[in-house]
Amino acid sequence: MRKIALFALATIIILTFVLTGCKKESDNTDNAGYYLKFKMNGSWVLWTNAVAELGADLDDATKTNFAFQGASDDMRESFGISLQVDGTSLTEGTYSSDNYFMPGGYSITRNGSTSWYDLSDRESDSKYYLTLTTIEPGAIKGSFTGNFFVNMDDENDKVAITEGEFYLKRIR
C-alpha cells in the first residue's frame, strides 16, 4: 500500500510541475478549449490548467498508464486520477477502481502547509469510475464518477469529489 501511495504522490508531483511550466508558457495563448470540471463538496469547479498523458508504463512495458492532473489558477489546489492496465494499449471505455490500479489524489495548500488526499485502499467505500470517451493523438476526453478522497494524515478528513468531465491536451 505504501508503494501505491508513493506512486500516486509521485504522479501528482510530476504533473503539477508540468502544469506549472505549461501555465507560464500558455498565459498569452488560447487553451484550445481544454478543461477539467468536477463537483467538489457539492460545488462545481472548473480548471483550465490541466493535462493528460497516455502511454507505456516507464518501469514495466507490459502495462499502460493514463493520467490526468489539473491545478487551480493560483496553483494552491491540484487534483488528478491515474489508471494502469495490463497490456500495451488502453482503449475507450469505462474503468473501475475495484478492478484496476487507479490511484488518485487531491491536494490543497493553506498557510504554507499542504494537505494530501488520496483514493484510499484503506477505505473500501472509496470508489471511482473513469470513462474515456475519446482518445486522440493530441487530446483525451472523458468523465468520472466517485465519492471521496481521504486525507493521508487524518482518515476522518475527506473531500467529496463526486463527478466530473475533462477534455485535455495530451502531453504523451
N, C-alpha and C positions, 0 to 999 in steps of 0.2 A: 504494500500500500504506500509506503514511503517513496518507492520508486515512481509510482503513478503521480503522487503529489509533486515530486520534483520535475517530472516530465511536463506536467501541466503548468507549473510555475515557470519553467524554462521557456515553454512555448509563449506564454503571456509576456514575459520579459522581452524576448526576441522580437515579437511582433509589435510591442509597444515602441521599441527603438526604431523599427522600420516605420511605424506610423509617425513618429516624431520627425524623422527625416523626410518622409513624404509630405507632411504638412508644410514644412519650411519651403520645399520646392514648389508646392502647388498653391500657395497662398494667393497668387495672382492669376491662376488658371481655372478653367471650368473643371469641375469634378466629374463631368460626363454623366451626372445623374446617379452616381454611386451612393449608397446609403446603407445604414444598419438601423433598423427601427425595432424597438421592443417595449413591452409593458413591464415596468418595474414597480413593485409595491402599488399596483393599481393605476399608475400613470404612464402614458406613452412617452418614450424618449426617442429622439432622432439624432443620430450622429452621422456626419459625412466623413469623418476621419476614420476610415475602416478599409481593410484589405482582406483578401482571401488567398490561400495557396492550396495547391493540389499536386501531389507527386509522390514518387517513391520515398519510403522511409530512408533517411540518410544513414541509419545504423543497420537496417535489415531490408535488403532489396526484395524480400518475399512479401513485404507489406506495403500498403499505400496509405498515405495520410492526406486528410483535408483539414484545414483550419481557417477560421475567420477570427478577426480581432478588430475591435473598434475602441476609440477613445473619445472622451468629451472634448469640446473645444479648448477648455482650459487644461487638458491633459491630467486632471486630478482623478478621473474615473476611467477604468478600462473594463472591457467585457469580451469574452471570446469562448468559443467551443471548438474542440478538435475531435476528429474521428479517425480511427485507424481500422483498416480492414485487411484481411489476409488476401494475398494475390497482388497482381501487378496493375490492377486498374480499379477504378471506383466509378460506378455508373449512377445515373439519375435514379432517384428512388428515396424511400424512407428508411431511416436507420434509428434503432432504439438503444438507449444506454443500457438496457437489460441484456442486449445481445452483442454489442460491440464495445470496444475500448473507446470511451468518449469522455475524456477529461474536459472540464470547462472551468472558467474562473471569472470572478468579478473582483475588482479592487477599487478602493476609494482612499484618497489621501486627505486627511483633515489635520490641521495644526501640525504639519510636519510628520505625522505618523500615518502609515499605510495599513489598512485592514485588508486581508486577503480572504476571499470566499471561494469555495470550490464545490463542484458537483461531486458530492462525497460518497465514497464507498462505505463510510460508517453509517450512513442513513439509507436504509433500504427504500424509504419513501421518496428519495431524491431521484427523479427520473426525467429524462428528456428524450424527445423525438426530433430528429433532424431530417428535413426533406430537401433534397437537391432537385430542383426543377429544371434548371438549365446549366449545362457545363460547356463553356466555350473557351477557346484559347486565351481570350482577353478578359473574360468576366465569368462570374458564377452567381446564380440566382437561386434562392431557396427560402425556406421558412423553418421555424422550430416552435415546439410547444414543450412545456415542462412545468415545474412547480417552484423549486427553491435551490439556493446555494447556501452552504453552511460556512460560517466564519471558522477559519483554520485554528484560531486560538480560543474560541468560545462556541461550543456546539449549540448553545441556546440562541445564538445570534444568527438569524437567517435573513436572506434577501430573496424576495419573491420575484423571479423573472419568469413570467408565465407564458409568453408567446412573443413571436417576433418574425420579421422577414428581412431579407437582405438582397441587395444587388451590388456586388463588389468587384472592384478591379482585381484581376488575378495576377499576382506577382510571381507565381511559379506554377 
